[in-house]
Amino acid sequence: GIANLAYSCVSFTLAMRSHGVTVPYLRVIAVANVAWAVCCAVFTVVWFNSASVFGLGQLVGEAVFVGGLGLLEWRAAGRAG
């Protein structure tokens, strides 16, 4: 919950900026997304034997989606900076 709240605050700050997103903010959000993807992958391994197929699917899907988003954001920060 705390990770989601922190992510929401940074995302909201980026969305509300009237003069564009700065590279440091974009890098922070990219690193946070990749870190969350790693957490989801770790959770998948830890709970592999006890989680349902749907739960594991959610974790894997979220890891792929959020990790991909983080990589795209990192690339965008590289082009902007």
PDB file of N, CA, C and O in Angstrom:
ATOM      1  N   GLY A   1       0.799  -1.179   0.000  1.00  0.00           N
ATOM      2  CA  GLY A   1       0.000   0.000   0.000  1.00  0.00           C
ATOM      3  C   GLY A   1       0.857   1.265   0.000  1.00  0.00           C
ATOM      4  O   GLY A   1       0.557   2.231  -0.701  1.00  0.00           O
ATOM      5  N   ILE A   2       1.918   1.244   0.789  1.00  0.00           N
ATOM      6  CA  ILE A   2       2.795   2.417   0.871  1.00  0.00           C
ATOM      7  C   ILE A   2       3.487   2.657  -0.474  1.00  0.00           C
ATOM      8  O   ILE A   2       3.639   3.800  -0.906  1.00  0.00           O
ATOM      9  N   ALA A   3       3.901   1.580  -1.126  1.00  0.00           N
ATOM     10  CA  ALA A   3       4.548   1.731  -2.439  1.00  0.00           C
ATOM     11  C   ALA A   3       3.564   2.324  -3.438  1.00  0.00           C
ATOM     12  O   ALA A   3       3.935   3.196  -4.225  1.00  0.00           O
ATOM     13  N   ASN A   4       2.327   1.869  -3.419  1.00  0.00           N
ATOM     14  CA  ASN A   4       1.325   2.410  -4.340  1.00  0.00           C
ATOM     15  C   ASN A   4       1.026   3.871  -4.045  1.00  0.00           C
ATOM     16  O   ASN A   4       0.848   4.664  -4.970  1.00  0.00           O
ATOM     17  N   LEU A   5       0.968   4.231  -2.784  1.00  0.00           N
ATOM     18  CA  LEU A   5       0.710   5.620  -2.406  1.00  0.00           C
ATOM     19  C   LEU A   5       1.859   6.527  -2.864  1.00  0.00           C
ATOM     20  O   LEU A   5       1.624   7.602  -3.415  1.00  0.00           O
ATOM     21  N   ALA A   6       3.088   6.092  -2.635  1.00  0.00           N
ATOM     22  CA  ALA A   6       4.245   6.885  -3.054  1.00  0.00           C
ATOM     23  C   ALA A   6       4.272   7.034  -4.574  1.00  0.00           C
ATOM     24  O   ALA A   6       4.528   8.121  -5.091  1.00  0.00           O
ATOM     25  N   TYR A   7       4.010   5.948  -5.281  1.00  0.00           N
ATOM     26  CA  TYR A   7       3.973   5.985  -6.742  1.00  0.00           C
ATOM     27  C   TYR A   7       2.890   6.940  -7.232  1.00  0.00           C
ATOM     28  O   TYR A   7       3.109   7.716  -8.162  1.00  0.00           O
ATOM     29  N   SER A   8       1.714   6.877  -6.595  1.00  0.00           N
ATOM     30  CA  SER A   8       0.608   7.756  -6.993  1.00  0.00           C
ATOM     31  C   SER A   8       0.973   9.223  -6.811  1.00  0.00           C
ATOM     32  O   SER A   8       0.653  10.057  -7.658  1.00  0.00           O
ATOM     33  N   CYS A   9       1.636   9.535  -5.713  1.00  0.00           N
ATOM     34  CA  CYS A   9       2.014  10.933  -5.450  1.00  0.00           C
ATOM     35  C   CYS A   9       2.962  11.451  -6.524  1.00  0.00           C
ATOM     36  O   CYS A   9       2.792  12.563  -7.024  1.00  0.00           O
ATOM     37  N   VAL A  10       3.960  10.647  -6.879  1.00  0.00           N
ATOM     38  CA  VAL A  10       4.913  11.079  -7.905  1.00  0.00           C
ATOM     39  C   VAL A  10       4.214  11.177  -9.255  1.00  0.00           C
ATOM     40  O   VAL A  10       4.427  12.142  -9.989  1.00  0.00           O
ATOM     41  N   SER A  11       3.381  10.191  -9.592  1.00  0.00           N
ATOM     42  CA  SER A  11       2.663  10.221 -10.870  1.00  0.00           C
ATOM     43  C   SER A  11       1.734  11.424 -10.951  1.00  0.00           C
ATOM     44  O   SER A  11       1.650  12.079 -11.989  1.00  0.00           O
ATOM     45  N   PHE A  12       1.043  11.711  -9.866  1.00  0.00           N
ATOM     46  CA  PHE A  12       0.129  12.850  -9.844  1.00  0.00           C
ATOM     47  C   PHE A  12       0.902  14.154 -10.031  1.00  0.00           C
ATOM     48  O   PHE A  12       0.463  15.044 -10.759  1.00  0.00           O
ATOM     49  N   THR A  13       2.045  14.258  -9.376  1.00  0.00           N
ATOM     50  CA  THR A  13       2.889  15.444  -9.518  1.00  0.00           C
ATOM     51  C   THR A  13       3.308  15.624 -10.981  1.00  0.00           C
ATOM     52  O   THR A  13       3.280  16.737 -11.506  1.00  0.00           O
ATOM     53  N   LEU A  14       3.694  14.525 -11.634  1.00  0.00           N
ATOM     54  CA  LEU A  14       4.090  14.601 -13.037  1.00  0.00           C
ATOM     55  C   LEU A  14       2.916  15.007 -13.921  1.00  0.00           C
ATOM     56  O   LEU A  14       3.072  15.814 -14.837  1.00  0.00           O
ATOM     57  N   ALA A  15       1.748  14.448 -13.646  1.00  0.00           N
ATOM     58  CA  ALA A  15       0.571  14.739 -14.468  1.00  0.00           C
ATOM     59  C   ALA A  15       0.121  16.189 -14.330  1.00  0.00           C
ATOM     60  O   ALA A  15      -0.421  16.756 -15.279  1.00  0.00           O
ATOM     61  N   MET A  16       0.330  16.789 -13.186  1.00  0.00           N
ATOM     62  CA  MET A  16      -0.144  18.145 -12.937  1.00  0.00           C
ATOM     63  C   MET A  16       0.834  19.224 -13.378  1.00  0.00           C
ATOM     64  O   MET A  16       0.502  20.408 -13.320  1.00  0.00           O
ATOM     65  N   ARG A  17       2.027  18.849 -13.814  1.00  0.00           N
ATOM     66  CA  ARG A  17       3.014  19.845 -14.238  1.00  0.00           C
ATOM     67  C   ARG A  17       2.551  20.507 -15.527  1.00  0.00           C
ATOM     68  O   ARG A  17       2.257  19.822 -16.507  1.00  0.00           O
ATOM     69  N   SER A  18       2.485  21.815 -15.532  1.00  0.00           N
ATOM     70  CA  SER A  18       2.009  22.541 -16.718  1.00  0.00           C
ATOM     71  C   SER A  18       3.117  22.777 -17.743  1.00  0.00           C
ATOM     72  O   SER A  18       2.823  23.024 -18.913  1.00  0.00           O
ATOM     73  N   HIS A  19       4.370  22.707 -17.333  1.00  0.00           N
ATOM     74  CA  HIS A  19       5.465  22.992 -18.248  1.00  0.00           C
ATOM     75  C   HIS A  19       6.294  21.751 -18.590  1.00  0.00           C
ATOM     76  O   HIS A  19       7.498  21.848 -18.827  1.00  0.00           O
ATOM     77  N   GLY A  20       5.655  20.612 -18.614  1.00  0.00           N
ATOM     78  CA  GLY A  20       6.325  19.385 -19.040  1.00  0.00           C
ATOM     79  C   GLY A  20       6.992  18.634 -17.904  1.00  0.00           C
ATOM     80  O   GLY A  20       7.142  19.132 -16.788  1.00  0.00           O
ATOM     81  N   VAL A  21       7.377  17.446 -18.228  1.00  0.00           N
ATOM     82  CA  VAL A  21       8.001  16.548 -17.258  1.00  0.00           C
ATOM     83  C   VAL A  21       9.509  16.709 -17.347  1.00  0.00           C
ATOM     84  O   VAL A  21      10.073  16.717 -18.442  1.00  0.00           O
ATOM     85  N   THR A  22      10.159  16.835 -16.209  1.00  0.00           N
ATOM     86  CA  THR A  22      11.612  16.954 -16.203  1.00  0.00           C
ATOM     87  C   THR A  22      12.242  15.565 -16.166  1.00  0.00           C
ATOM     88  O   THR A  22      11.627  14.608 -15.696  1.00  0.00           O
ATOM     89  N   VAL A  23      13.441  15.467 -16.653  1.00  0.00           N
ATOM     90  CA  VAL A  23      14.141  14.193 -16.747  1.00  0.00           C
ATOM     91  C   VAL A  23      14.323  13.528 -15.373  1.00  0.00           C
ATOM     92  O   VAL A  23      14.095  12.323 -15.264  1.00  0.00           O
ATOM     93  N   PRO A  24      14.720  14.252 -14.330  1.00  0.00           N
ATOM     94  CA  PRO A  24      14.868  13.566 -13.036  1.00  0.00           C
ATOM     95  C   PRO A  24      13.563  12.906 -12.550  1.00  0.00           C
ATOM     96  O   PRO A  24      13.586  11.788 -12.035  1.00  0.00           O
ATOM     97  N   TYR A  25      12.443  13.598 -12.714  1.00  0.00           N
ATOM     98  CA  TYR A  25      11.169  12.999 -12.310  1.00  0.00           C
ATOM     99  C   TYR A  25      10.869  11.749 -13.134  1.00  0.00           C
ATOM    100  O   TYR A  25      10.404  10.740 -12.604  1.00  0.00           O
ATOM    101  N   LEU A  26      11.137  11.830 -14.417  1.00  0.00           N
ATOM    102  CA  LEU A  26      10.878  10.702 -15.303  1.00  0.00           C
ATOM    103  C   LEU A  26      11.763   9.511 -14.933  1.00  0.00           C
ATOM    104  O   LEU A  26      11.321   8.363 -14.972  1.00  0.00           O
ATOM    105  N   ARG A  27      12.989   9.792 -14.582  1.00  0.00           N
ATOM    106  CA  ARG A  27      13.895   8.706 -14.166  1.00  0.00           C
ATOM    107  C   ARG A  27      13.431   8.079 -12.845  1.00  0.00           C
ATOM    108  O   ARG A  27      13.510   6.862 -12.678  1.00  0.00           O
ATOM    109  N   VAL A  28      12.955   8.891 -11.920  1.00  0.00           N
ATOM    110  CA  VAL A  28      12.450   8.363 -10.643  1.00  0.00           C
ATOM    111  C   VAL A  28      11.286   7.414 -10.885  1.00  0.00           C
ATOM    112  O   VAL A  28      11.251   6.322 -10.319  1.00  0.00           O
ATOM    113  N   ILE A  29      10.344   7.815 -11.712  1.00  0.00           N
ATOM    114  CA  ILE A  29       9.183   6.985 -11.966  1.00  0.00           C
ATOM    115  C   ILE A  29       9.577   5.726 -12.743  1.00  0.00           C
ATOM    116  O   ILE A  29       8.993   4.662 -12.535  1.00  0.00           O
ATOM    117  N   ALA A  30      10.565   5.840 -13.637  1.00  0.00           N
ATOM    118  CA  ALA A  30      11.040   4.669 -14.384  1.00  0.00           C
ATOM    119  C   ALA A  30      11.687   3.660 -13.447  1.00  0.00           C
ATOM    120  O   ALA A  30      11.418   2.462 -13.541  1.00  0.00           O
ATOM    121  N   VAL A  31      12.533   4.134 -12.550  1.00  0.00           N
ATOM    122  CA  VAL A  31      13.196   3.243 -11.588  1.00  0.00           C
ATOM    123  C   VAL A  31      12.154   2.602 -10.662  1.00  0.00           C
ATOM    124  O   VAL A  31      12.252   1.418 -10.341  1.00  0.00           O
ATOM    125  N   ALA A  32      11.166   3.382 -10.238  1.00  0.00           N
ATOM    126  CA  ALA A  32      10.118   2.834  -9.373  1.00  0.00           C
ATOM    127  C   ALA A  32       9.343   1.733 -10.096  1.00  0.00           C
ATOM    128  O   ALA A  32       9.017   0.709  -9.496  1.00  0.00           O
ATOM    129  N   ASN A  33       9.050   1.936 -11.365  1.00  0.00           N
ATOM    130  CA  ASN A  33       8.325   0.913 -12.122  1.00  0.00           C
ATOM    131  C   ASN A  33       9.146  -0.361 -12.286  1.00  0.00           C
ATOM    132  O   ASN A  33       8.621  -1.461 -12.119  1.00  0.00           O
ATOM    133  N   VAL A  34      10.407  -0.223 -12.606  1.00  0.00           N
ATOM    134  CA  VAL A  34      11.255  -1.406 -12.765  1.00  0.00           C
ATOM    135  C   VAL A  34      11.430  -2.108 -11.410  1.00  0.00           C
ATOM    136  O   VAL A  34      11.423  -3.337 -11.348  1.00  0.00           O
ATOM    137  N   ALA A  35      11.583  -1.343 -10.337  1.00  0.00           N
ATOM    138  CA  ALA A  35      11.707  -1.941  -9.002  1.00  0.00           C
ATOM    139  C   ALA A  35      10.440  -2.714  -8.636  1.00  0.00           C
ATOM    140  O   ALA A  35      10.520  -3.796  -8.054  1.00  0.00           O
ATOM    141  N   TRP A  36       9.273  -2.165  -8.973  1.00  0.00           N
ATOM    142  CA  TRP A  36       8.021  -2.874  -8.672  1.00  0.00           C
ATOM    143  C   TRP A  36       7.903  -4.142  -9.510  1.00  0.00           C
ATOM    144  O   TRP A  36       7.391  -5.155  -9.034  1.00  0.00           O
ATOM    145  N   ALA A  37       8.369  -4.094 -10.744  1.00  0.00           N
ATOM    146  CA  ALA A  37       8.356  -5.286 -11.593  1.00  0.00           C
ATOM    147  C   ALA A  37       9.222  -6.386 -10.974  1.00  0.00           C
ATOM    148  O   ALA A  37       8.843  -7.557 -10.975  1.00  0.00           O
ATOM    149  N   VAL A  38      10.378  -6.002 -10.451  1.00  0.00           N
ATOM    150  CA  VAL A  38      11.250  -6.970  -9.774  1.00  0.00           C
ATOM    151  C   VAL A  38      10.547  -7.531  -8.543  1.00  0.00           C
ATOM    152  O   VAL A  38      10.611  -8.734  -8.292  1.00  0.00           O
ATOM    153  N   CYS A  39       9.881  -6.680  -7.775  1.00  0.00           N
ATOM    154  CA  CYS A  39       9.127  -7.152  -6.596  1.00  0.00           C
ATOM    155  C   CYS A  39       8.065  -8.162  -7.012  1.00  0.00           C
ATOM    156  O   CYS A  39       7.914  -9.198  -6.366  1.00  0.00           O
ATOM    157  N   CYS A  40       7.334  -7.877  -8.073  1.00  0.00           N
ATOM    158  CA  CYS A  40       6.301  -8.802  -8.552  1.00  0.00           C
ATOM    159  C   CYS A  40       6.912 -10.138  -8.957  1.00  0.00           C
ATOM    160  O   CYS A  40       6.334 -11.192  -8.694  1.00  0.00           O
ATOM    161  N   ALA A  41       8.072 -10.098  -9.593  1.00  0.00           N
ATOM    162  CA  ALA A  41       8.757 -11.334  -9.979  1.00  0.00           C
ATOM    163  C   ALA A  41       9.179 -12.129  -8.745  1.00  0.00           C
ATOM    164  O   ALA A  41       9.039 -13.352  -8.711  1.00  0.00           O
ATOM    165  N   VAL A  42       9.691 -11.435  -7.739  1.00  0.00           N
ATOM    166  CA  VAL A  42      10.079 -12.103  -6.490  1.00  0.00           C
ATOM    167  C   VAL A  42       8.851 -12.703  -5.804  1.00  0.00           C
ATOM    168  O   VAL A  42       8.898 -13.838  -5.330  1.00  0.00           O
ATOM    169  N   PHE A  43       7.752 -11.942  -5.748  1.00  0.00           N
ATOM    170  CA  PHE A  43       6.519 -12.462  -5.146  1.00  0.00           C
ATOM    171  C   PHE A  43       6.047 -13.714  -5.872  1.00  0.00           C
ATOM    172  O   PHE A  43       5.570 -14.657  -5.241  1.00  0.00           O
ATOM    173  N   THR A  44       6.178 -13.727  -7.184  1.00  0.00           N
ATOM    174  CA  THR A  44       5.775 -14.893  -7.967  1.00  0.00           C
ATOM    175  C   THR A  44       6.576 -16.125  -7.554  1.00  0.00           C
ATOM    176  O   THR A  44       6.013 -17.207  -7.385  1.00  0.00           O
ATOM    177  N   VAL A  45       7.868 -15.965  -7.393  1.00  0.00           N
ATOM    178  CA  VAL A  45       8.723 -17.082  -6.997  1.00  0.00           C
ATOM    179  C   VAL A  45       8.399 -17.526  -5.568  1.00  0.00           C
ATOM    180  O   VAL A  45       8.284 -18.720  -5.295  1.00  0.00           O
ATOM    181  N   VAL A  46       8.254 -16.565  -4.668  1.00  0.00           N
ATOM    182  CA  VAL A  46       8.006 -16.890  -3.259  1.00  0.00           C
ATOM    183  C   VAL A  46       6.685 -17.622  -3.083  1.00  0.00           C
ATOM    184  O   VAL A  46       6.604 -18.584  -2.319  1.00  0.00           O
ATOM    185  N   TRP A  47       5.651 -17.174  -3.781  1.00  0.00           N
ATOM    186  CA  TRP A  47       4.318 -17.742  -3.586  1.00  0.00           C
ATOM    187  C   TRP A  47       3.908 -18.726  -4.677  1.00  0.00           C
ATOM    188  O   TRP A  47       2.729 -19.054  -4.804  1.00  0.00           O
ATOM    189  N   PHE A  48       4.865 -19.195  -5.457  1.00  0.00           N
ATOM    190  CA  PHE A  48       4.564 -20.067  -6.577  1.00  0.00           C
ATOM    191  C   PHE A  48       3.764 -21.302  -6.163  1.00  0.00           C
ATOM    192  O   PHE A  48       2.821 -21.689  -6.853  1.00  0.00           O
ATOM    193  N   ASN A  49       4.133 -21.917  -5.050  1.00  0.00           N
ATOM    194  CA  ASN A  49       3.477 -23.155  -4.622  1.00  0.00           C
ATOM    195  C   ASN A  49       2.167 -22.932  -3.876  1.00  0.00           C
ATOM    196  O   ASN A  49       1.395 -23.876  -3.709  1.00  0.00           O
ATOM    197  N   SER A  50       1.898 -21.718  -3.426  1.00  0.00           N
ATOM    198  CA  SER A  50       0.686 -21.501  -2.635  1.00  0.00           C
ATOM    199  C   SER A  50      -0.335 -20.570  -3.294  1.00  0.00           C
ATOM    200  O   SER A  50      -1.504 -20.580  -2.909  1.00  0.00           O
ATOM    201  N   ALA A  51       0.067 -19.791  -4.246  1.00  0.00           N
ATOM    202  CA  ALA A  51      -0.856 -18.853  -4.895  1.00  0.00           C
ATOM    203  C   ALA A  51      -1.680 -19.577  -5.965  1.00  0.00           C
ATOM    204  O   ALA A  51      -1.267 -20.604  -6.505  1.00  0.00           O
ATOM    205  N   SER A  52      -2.836 -19.021  -6.249  1.00  0.00           N
ATOM    206  CA  SER A  52      -3.669 -19.583  -7.317  1.00  0.00           C
ATOM    207  C   SER A  52      -3.083 -19.220  -8.676  1.00  0.00           C
ATOM    208  O   SER A  52      -2.222 -18.347  -8.788  1.00  0.00           O
ATOM    209  N   VAL A  53      -3.562 -19.897  -9.688  1.00  0.00           N
ATOM    210  CA  VAL A  53      -3.128 -19.599 -11.054  1.00  0.00           C
ATOM    211  C   VAL A  53      -3.476 -18.149 -11.402  1.00  0.00           C
ATOM    212  O   VAL A  53      -2.703 -17.462 -12.069  1.00  0.00           O
ATOM    213  N   PHE A  54      -4.638 -17.696 -10.948  1.00  0.00           N
ATOM    214  CA  PHE A  54      -5.047 -16.308 -11.221  1.00  0.00           C
ATOM    215  C   PHE A  54      -4.134 -15.312 -10.513  1.00  0.00           C
ATOM    216  O   PHE A  54      -3.770 -14.286 -11.089  1.00  0.00           O
ATOM    217  N   GLY A  55      -3.767 -15.606  -9.276  1.00  0.00           N
ATOM    218  CA  GLY A  55      -2.858 -14.726  -8.544  1.00  0.00           C
ATOM    219  C   GLY A  55      -1.490 -14.660  -9.190  1.00  0.00           C
ATOM    220  O   GLY A  55      -0.908 -13.584  -9.328  1.00  0.00           O
ATOM    221  N   LEU A  56      -0.980 -15.813  -9.584  1.00  0.00           N
ATOM    222  CA  LEU A  56       0.317 -15.834 -10.265  1.00  0.00           C
ATOM    223  C   LEU A  56       0.248 -15.108 -11.601  1.00  0.00           C
ATOM    224  O   LEU A  56       1.183 -14.404 -11.983  1.00  0.00           O
ATOM    225  N   GLY A  57      -0.863 -15.283 -12.307  1.00  0.00           N
ATOM    226  CA  GLY A  57      -1.040 -14.580 -13.577  1.00  0.00           C
ATOM    227  C   GLY A  57      -1.049 -13.077 -13.392  1.00  0.00           C
ATOM    228  O   GLY A  57      -0.477 -12.338 -14.194  1.00  0.00           O
ATOM    229  N   GLN A  58      -1.706 -12.625 -12.324  1.00  0.00           N
ATOM    230  CA  GLN A  58      -1.746 -11.192 -12.011  1.00  0.00           C
ATOM    231  C   GLN A  58      -0.332 -10.664 -11.750  1.00  0.00           C
ATOM    232  O   GLN A  58       0.048  -9.609 -12.259  1.00  0.00           O
ATOM    233  N   LEU A  59       0.437 -11.405 -10.956  1.00  0.00           N
ATOM    234  CA  LEU A  59       1.792 -10.966 -10.631  1.00  0.00           C
ATOM    235  C   LEU A  59       2.688 -10.926 -11.869  1.00  0.00           C
ATOM    236  O   LEU A  59       3.429  -9.965 -12.076  1.00  0.00           O
ATOM    237  N   VAL A  60       2.614 -11.967 -12.681  1.00  0.00           N
ATOM    238  CA  VAL A  60       3.441 -12.017 -13.890  1.00  0.00           C
ATOM    239  C   VAL A  60       3.018 -10.921 -14.874  1.00  0.00           C
ATOM    240  O   VAL A  60       3.858 -10.230 -15.450  1.00  0.00           O
ATOM    241  N   GLY A  61       1.710 -10.776 -15.054  1.00  0.00           N
ATOM    242  CA  GLY A  61       1.218  -9.735 -15.960  1.00  0.00           C
ATOM    243  C   GLY A  61       1.618  -8.345 -15.508  1.00  0.00           C
ATOM    244  O   GLY A  61       2.017  -7.510 -16.319  1.00  0.00           O
ATOM    245  N   GLU A  62       1.511  -8.099 -14.210  1.00  0.00           N
ATOM    246  CA  GLU A  62       1.888  -6.785 -13.687  1.00  0.00           C
ATOM    247  C   GLU A  62       3.385  -6.550 -13.838  1.00  0.00           C
ATOM    248  O   GLU A  62       3.812  -5.443 -14.166  1.00  0.00           O
ATOM    249  N   ALA A  63       4.185  -7.588 -13.599  1.00  0.00           N
ATOM    250  CA  ALA A  63       5.638  -7.453 -13.743  1.00  0.00           C
ATOM    251  C   ALA A  63       6.001  -7.095 -15.183  1.00  0.00           C
ATOM    252  O   ALA A  63       6.837  -6.222 -15.415  1.00  0.00           O
ATOM    253  N   VAL A  64       5.379  -7.761 -16.142  1.00  0.00           N
ATOM    254  CA  VAL A  64       5.681  -7.500 -17.556  1.00  0.00           C
ATOM    255  C   VAL A  64       5.228  -6.091 -17.954  1.00  0.00           C
ATOM    256  O   VAL A  64       5.975  -5.346 -18.590  1.00  0.00           O
ATOM    257  N   PHE A  65       3.995  -5.735 -17.571  1.00  0.00           N
ATOM    258  CA  PHE A  65       3.458  -4.429 -17.951  1.00  0.00           C
ATOM    259  C   PHE A  65       4.238  -3.287 -17.315  1.00  0.00           C
ATOM    260  O   PHE A  65       4.670  -2.365 -18.008  1.00  0.00           O
ATOM    261  N   VAL A  66       4.418  -3.344 -16.007  1.00  0.00           N
ATOM    262  CA  VAL A  66       5.084  -2.250 -15.285  1.00  0.00           C
ATOM    263  C   VAL A  66       6.568  -2.185 -15.636  1.00  0.00           C
ATOM    264  O   VAL A  66       7.135  -1.099 -15.750  1.00  0.00           O
ATOM    265  N   GLY A  67       7.191  -3.342 -15.805  1.00  0.00           N
ATOM    266  CA  GLY A  67       8.597  -3.351 -16.211  1.00  0.00           C
ATOM    267  C   GLY A  67       8.782  -2.744 -17.587  1.00  0.00           C
ATOM    268  O   GLY A  67       9.712  -1.967 -17.810  1.00  0.00           O
ATOM    269  N   GLY A  68       7.893  -3.098 -18.519  1.00  0.00           N
ATOM    270  CA  GLY A  68       7.955  -2.513 -19.859  1.00  0.00           C
ATOM    271  C   GLY A  68       7.729  -1.013 -19.835  1.00  0.00           C
ATOM    272  O   GLY A  68       8.402  -0.262 -20.540  1.00  0.00           O
ATOM    273  N   LEU A  69       6.781  -0.584 -19.025  1.00  0.00           N
ATOM    274  CA  LEU A  69       6.518   0.846 -18.885  1.00  0.00           C
ATOM    275  C   LEU A  69       7.746   1.568 -18.334  1.00  0.00           C
ATOM    276  O   LEU A  69       8.100   2.647 -18.810  1.00  0.00           O
ATOM    277  N   GLY A  70       8.388   0.981 -17.342  1.00  0.00           N
ATOM    278  CA  GLY A  70       9.606   1.582 -16.781  1.00  0.00           C
ATOM    279  C   GLY A  70      10.714   1.720 -17.813  1.00  0.00           C
ATOM    280  O   GLY A  70      11.411   2.733 -17.860  1.00  0.00           O
ATOM    281  N   LEU A  71      10.870   0.683 -18.644  1.00  0.00           N
ATOM    282  CA  LEU A  71      11.901   0.754 -19.685  1.00  0.00           C
ATOM    283  C   LEU A  71      11.583   1.831 -20.722  1.00  0.00           C
ATOM    284  O   LEU A  71      12.481   2.536 -21.181  1.00  0.00           O
ATOM    285  N   LEU A  72      10.316   1.958 -21.090  1.00  0.00           N
ATOM    286  CA  LEU A  72       9.919   3.020 -22.029  1.00  0.00           C
ATOM    287  C   LEU A  72      10.150   4.405 -21.425  1.00  0.00           C
ATOM    288  O   LEU A  72      10.606   5.320 -22.111  1.00  0.00           O
ATOM    289  N   GLU A  73       9.836   4.549 -20.152  1.00  0.00           N
ATOM    290  CA  GLU A  73      10.058   5.840 -19.482  1.00  0.00           C
ATOM    291  C   GLU A  73      11.542   6.169 -19.415  1.00  0.00           C
ATOM    292  O   GLU A  73      11.934   7.322 -19.597  1.00  0.00           O
ATOM    293  N   TRP A  74      12.367   5.162 -19.156  1.00  0.00           N
ATOM    294  CA  TRP A  74      13.812   5.386 -19.093  1.00  0.00           C
ATOM    295  C   TRP A  74      14.330   5.848 -20.448  1.00  0.00           C
ATOM    296  O   TRP A  74      15.150   6.764 -20.519  1.00  0.00           O
ATOM    297  N   ARG A  75      13.857   5.222 -21.528  1.00  0.00           N
ATOM    298  CA  ARG A  75      14.243   5.634 -22.874  1.00  0.00           C
ATOM    299  C   ARG A  75      13.811   7.061 -23.168  1.00  0.00           C
ATOM    300  O   ARG A  75      14.567   7.846 -23.741  1.00  0.00           O
ATOM    301  N   ALA A  76      12.585   7.389 -22.768  1.00  0.00           N
ATOM    302  CA  ALA A  76      12.071   8.741 -22.999  1.00  0.00           C
ATOM    303  C   ALA A  76      12.905   9.762 -22.245  1.00  0.00           C
ATOM    304  O   ALA A  76      13.166  10.849 -22.759  1.00  0.00           O
ATOM    305  N   ALA A  77      13.327   9.426 -21.035  1.00  0.00           N
ATOM    306  CA  ALA A  77      14.177  10.334 -20.253  1.00  0.00           C
ATOM    307  C   ALA A  77      15.528  10.527 -20.958  1.00  0.00           C
ATOM    308  O   ALA A  77      16.086  11.624 -20.953  1.00  0.00           O
ATOM    309  N   GLY A  78      16.038   9.466 -21.553  1.00  0.00           N
ATOM    310  CA  GLY A  78      17.309   9.569 -22.289  1.00  0.00           C
ATOM    311  C   GLY A  78      17.196  10.473 -23.497  1.00  0.00           C
ATOM    312  O   GLY A  78      18.121  11.227 -23.798  1.00  0.00           O
ATOM    313  N   ARG A  79      16.070  10.407 -24.194  1.00  0.00           N
ATOM    314  CA  ARG A  79      15.865  11.285 -25.354  1.00  0.00           C
ATOM    315  C   ARG A  79      15.636  12.729 -24.935  1.00  0.00           C
ATOM    316  O   ARG A  79      16.048  13.656 -25.633  1.00  0.00           O
ATOM    317  N   ALA A  80      14.973  12.923 -23.782  1.00  0.00           N
ATOM    318  CA  ALA A  80      14.676  14.281 -23.324  1.00  0.00           C
ATOM    319  C   ALA A  80      15.890  14.958 -22.704  1.00  0.00           C
ATOM    320  O   ALA A  80      16.012  16.182 -22.729  1.00  0.00           O
ATOM    321  N   GLY A  81      16.782  14.154 -22.150  1.00  0.00           N
ATOM    322  CA  GLY A  81      17.915  14.739 -21.427  1.00  0.00           C
ATOM    323  C   GLY A  81      19.111  14.740 -22.235  1.00  0.00           C
ATOM    324  O   GLY A  81      20.160  15.197 -21.783  1.00  0.00           O
TER     325      GLY A  81
END
